[in-house]
Amino acid sequence: MDTFEITGGGRLSGDVTITGAKNSVLKVMAAALLAEGTTTLTRVPDIIDVPIMSEILRGLGAEVTGHAPEIAIAVPATLGHEADYEHVRRIRGSVCVLGPLLARTGRARVALPGGDAIGSRALDLHIMGLERLGATFDNSHGYLVAEAPKLSGGQIWLDFPSVGATENILMAAVLADGTTTIDNAAREPEIVDLCEMLIAMGAQIGGVGSSTLEISGVDRLGGCHHDVVGDRIVAGTFAFGVAMTRGDVAIHGAKAEHLELALDKLVQAGAAVSVLDDGFRVRADDRPRAVDFVTLPYPGFPTDLQPMAIALNSVADGAAFVTENVFEGRFMFIDELLRLGAEVRTDGHHAIVRGRERLSGAPVRATDIRAGAALVLAGLVADGVTTVADVQHVDRGYERFVESLQAIGADVRRRSDDVLV
């Protein structure tokens, strides 16, 4: 398996351009199933989840051509309804085909998904919402089996603003009879991106960007061209790396308003943030100050940036209190961070981080996508060499992460079969 080797001490400086969002591209790929014809997606990130999702769509009868940054999805009049285990087990985002399949075919057989080991992410809200639209469900031999001869609009209240549930219900509702209202809907920029694509396909959606979505079902949708929204988590990862290394980087292709709270926390830590026409710039001249973080659904602090927040505080001046409210397994990577000399204590979903001047390089492993990226950032501020194993996780969410870091001054290499690249 490939590893990353990082030699600490460098300062990030220069320009980096962000690609389309992992947390959006898989969902808009699934949304293409809602319309017979061809949908073209641009700004598609070159990450390993995209070809996996492409195989899932091909298994359902679609033709996927091209490669990042542009792909075309040709959807036939008649679709299959079974998403097989072999591919679905590899990416949790694949469950988003459930809503489109119910809307187009009236049935779906989707293997229960895999993905990162960051805690339980039950499908209860997905099922509840789709049942309100008329679907019935059964769990059989590791597959979620759903039927809905005809979907009808309904009033749906989500107990938690689940991104995945909002997406599945939304994609089913656009072709349902009547009007559907989703209250306490997720508000993430990736939800807005999906709504904008669906509207371009002919859907009628009100309240985009708010916690209440109102969808008036239509008889049919058509293919469209869609430019995937910039990846705010990748942008945030680089922003934290700049603050940790006392660097100066202009981050292009991401919107500062999508990271408003995270960037405000970096300002509290002592960094300077300025908005650019096509992104934002982060500059830090001194050691960061310790800052408390609490993860919450958007527009709160993103759980996907929580490992970076802990990494920042591990080299900050002072002590910080970090609370994880979204995924109980997010703290799994802390054992790896401790190997680098960090001082972190956890209690349930809370962590107390006491900063040190520098960390100490050591072999560690990535436990999930964001943990792997955070460990790379920690390696940038560690004495000696840090080796990060299991980097296939990082490849699922970051396009050419090593090359991007190298371009802004990081001393990081990818080792493949004992060959540094």
N, C-alpha and C positions, 0 to 999 in steps of 0.2 A: 504494500500500500504506500502511496505517496506521503511525504511529510513536508512541512515547511520548516526552514531553518532561519532563525532571526538573530541577528547580532545587534544588541542594544546600543543605544547612545546616539542614534541619528535623530535629525530634526526634520519633520515633514514640512516641505515648502514647495510651492508651485501651483499648478492647476490640475484638477481632476474632473472628468465628465461622467455623470451618472447615467446609467441605462434605464430601461423600463423596469417597473417593479415586479419582483417575483410574486408578491402577494396580490397582484392584479392580473398578470399575464395568463396564469392558469385559468382564472375565472372567466376572462373574456374569450379564451379559447373554447371553454365549455359553452359559453353563450352563443357561439357561432352555430351550435347544433340547433338552435331555435329557428333557423331560417334555411329553407332550401336555397341553394345557390352558393356563391363564393363570397367569403369575408376575408379581407386583407388586413393583417396586423403589422404595424411598423413599430420600431423602437423595442423590438422583442429582445430581451436579455439573452446572452449566450451562456445559459446555465443548464445543468444536466436535467432539471425538472421539466424543461420544455420538450425535449425529445421523448421523455417518458409520457407526458401528457399527449403528445402527438400520436404515440402508439395506441393510447387508450381511445382516442378519437378514430383512428384507423380501424380499430377493432369494432367500432360501432357503425362503420360504413363510410366515414368521411375520408376524403383525400387531402392529406396535408403535404404541401410542397414548399420549397424554399428553406432558408435557414436564417438565423439571427443575422441582421436586425429586422428581416421582413419575411413573413410566412403567409401563405394563402391556404384557406380551409374551404374546400368544396364539399358541400353537404347535399346528399341525395334526397329525393322525395321520400324514400323509405329508409328508416334507420333501424339498426339493431338496438337491443335494449339491455345487453349484458356487458358490464365492465369487469374484465377478468381480474382474478386475484394477483397474478404475476406482476402486473404493472401497478394496480391500485395500492398494493401493500407498500410500495416504495415512496409514495407521496400522498400525504393526507389531503392536499388540495383537490385530489381527484374526485372526492365525494361530491364536488360541485356539479358533476354531470347528472346528479339525481333529479334536480328540478327541471332542467331542460328535457331529459328523457321522458319524465312524466307528462310534460306539456306537449311534446311532439308525438309520443308513441302510446301514452296511456299506461305504460308499465316500465319498470326498471328493476334490474337485478345487478346490484353493485356490491362488490366485495368490500367488507369492512376495511377501512383504510389504515395505512401505517403512518410513517412520518417521524418527526423528532420525538425523543423521549423526554418531554418537558412537563408531563403531567396528563391527567385525564381530560379528554375533550370529547365528552359524550355527544351523541347525535340526537339527544332527547328533544332539543328545541327545533332542530330540522324536522323531525318526525311530527311533533306537535303542530307546527305551522302548516306543513303539507297536509296533515289530516284535516285541518280546518278548511282546506281547499277541496277536500273530498277524497284524498288518497287513503288507502289502507295499507298496513305494513305487516310484514312477518320477517323474523330472523331465522334463516335456515342455512345450516352448514357453512357458516362464516360469511354468508351473503345477506344483505338487506334487500328484501323483495317487496316492491311496492306496485300497487295497481291503482289506476284512476281513469276509468272509461271517459269521464269528463270532469275537468276541474271547474269549480265555481268560486267566485270571489268570496272573501270572508273578512271578518275583523280579527286581527291577530295581535296579541300582546306578548312580547318577549320578556321573560323574567330577567334576562341578562342580555345586553346588546351584543349578541353573538354575531361576529362577522360572517362566518360560514352559514349560519341559519338565515341571516338576512339575505344573503346572496341566493341561496337555494329557493327560498320562498319567493323572492323577487322574480327570479327567472321562470318559476312556474306560473306566477300570477300574470305575467305579461300576455299569456295566451289563454288565460282562464275566462270564463263567462263572468261578466259583471265587474264590480269594483272590489279591490282588496286594499285594506289599510293595515300597515305594519306599524304598530306603536312600540316605542323603545327600540327602534331599529338602530343598528350600528351606523356610525357617521364617518368612518374612516375615509380618507381620500380615495382609497381603492374601491369603496362602495360607490362613491361619486363617479369614478372612472367607469365602472360597470354600468351605472345608470346612463351615463352619456353615450356609451356604445349602444345600449338597448334603445335609447331614443333615436339614435341615428338609424337603427334598423326599423323604426316605425312604432316603437312602444310608446305608451302614454303614461308618464310617471310624474307625479307632483311631489313637492317637498324634498327634492334632491338636496342632500347636504344637511338635512334636519333629522330629528329623531322620529318623525312621522312621515312615512312614505305612503302615497295613495296611487294605486295602480289601476287604470281602467284597461281591462283586457281587450285585445284586438284579435281579429280572425287569423292574421298571418303577419309575419315579419319578413324582411328582405335582407340580403347581405349588405355589408357596408365596408368602409375603410376606417380603421381606428388606430390612433397613435397612443400607445400605452403610457400611462402616467409615470413620471420619474420615481425612482425607488427612494423614498424618504428614509428607510432604515439603512440602506447603504450610505446615503448622504450623511446620516447621523453618525454612522460608524467612523467615517473619515473625520467628521467634526470633532468627535471625542478623541481620536488619535492625534489631531492637531493640538488640542488642549493639553493632552498628556505629554507630548514631546516638545511643548513650547514652540510650536511651529507657526506657519502662515500659509494657508491654502485657500484658493478660490475654488469653490465647489459649484460646477455648472450642471444644469439639467434637472435640478430639484428646486422645489418651492419652499422658501423660508417659512411661509405660513403653515405648511404641513408639519413643521417641526417647532412650532412656536414655543411650547413649554420646554422642550429639550434644549433649544438654543438659549432660552432665558436661564436655564440652570447652568449652562456653560458660562454665561455672563456672570452669574453669581459666583462661579468658580474662579473668575478673574480673566476670562477670555474676552476679546472684543469681537463682536459679530456685526457685519454690515451687509445690507441687502444689495444684490446685483441685479441687472436686468434679467439674467437667466439663471439666477441662483443666489448664493451668498458666500461671504468670505469669513473665515475664522482665523484670528491671530491671538497668540498667547505668548507673553514675554517672560512670565514667571511661573514658578511651581503653582499648580492649581490649589485652590482652597477646597476643603471638604464641604460637600453639599448633600443634604438629605434628598432622597427620591422616593416617590410613591407611585407605583404603576397603576394605571386605570385605563379603561377603554377611552378611545379618542373622544374629545381632544386632550385627555390626560396624558401623562408620560407613558410612552409605549413600552410594553413588556419586552418587545424585541430589542430594546436598547438598554434594558436593565443590566445585562452582563457588562456592557461598556461603562455604565455608571459605576458599577462596583470596581472595575479595573481602574477607572479614573480616581476613585476615592482611595484605592490601595496605594497610590503614590502622592496623595494630596496632603496638604498641611492641615492636620486636625483629624477629627473623627466624624463619621457620618452614619446616619440611620437610614437603611434602605428597606422598603416594604414592598413585597410582591403580592399583588391582589388578583392576578389573572391566572397564572399557571404555577401550581405548587411545586413542579419539578425544575423550575428555573435555577434553583440554587445548586443543582447537581454539579455544576462546573467549578464551584468554589473549592472543592477538594483539589482540583488541578491548580487553581490559582494559589492555594496554600503551598504547593510545591515550588512556586516561584518566590516564596518568602512573604507573601501577603499576610496581613493580620486581620482575619475576618472570623467573626463568631455568629452563628445562626441560632435562631429560636423560632421554630415554626416558619411563618412567612416573613420574618424579620431578620435583618442582618446588620450587625454593627461592624463598620470597617474603620480601622485605624491606619492612617497613611504612613508610609515609610518614604524616605528620600529616594531610594531605588529598590527595585526587586532584584532577584538573583536568577540567572538563566538556568533552566533545567528541562528535562524531557517531560512533556505533558501531552494530553490527548483531547481532541475536540469531542464533546458529548452531544452537541447539536450545532446547527448552523451558526447561531449568534454567539454561543459559547466559544466556538472555534475562532471566530473573528476577534472576540474580546481577548482571547489568549494571545493572538498575534500582536494586538496592541500592547498587551502587558509585556511581551517580549521586546518591544521597541524601547521600553524604559527599564529593562533589566540588564544587569552586568553580565557579560559573557554571552553565550549562545543558548537560545531557547529552541527546542525542537517540538513542533506540534504534529502529533500523529492523527490519524483518522480524518484527514482533511477533505475527504469526499463529502462530508457534511457541509463544509464551507463552500464547496463547488456548487452546491444546490442553491445557494442564494447570492453569490458574488461572482460577477463576470470578471475573469482574469484578475483576481484579487492581488496576486503577487506582482504582476506587471504594473498594475495601477499604483501600488505602494512604492515599487522601485522608481517609478517615474517622478515621484515627489520626495525622493531622498531616503527611503527606507532601505536598510541592508537586510533583505529577505530573499531567500531562494527556495525553489521547490526541488526536492530531491525525489527522483523517480528511478527505482531500481538502482539505487546507489549512484545515480548520476545527477549532479546539480544542474538545474536549468533556470 
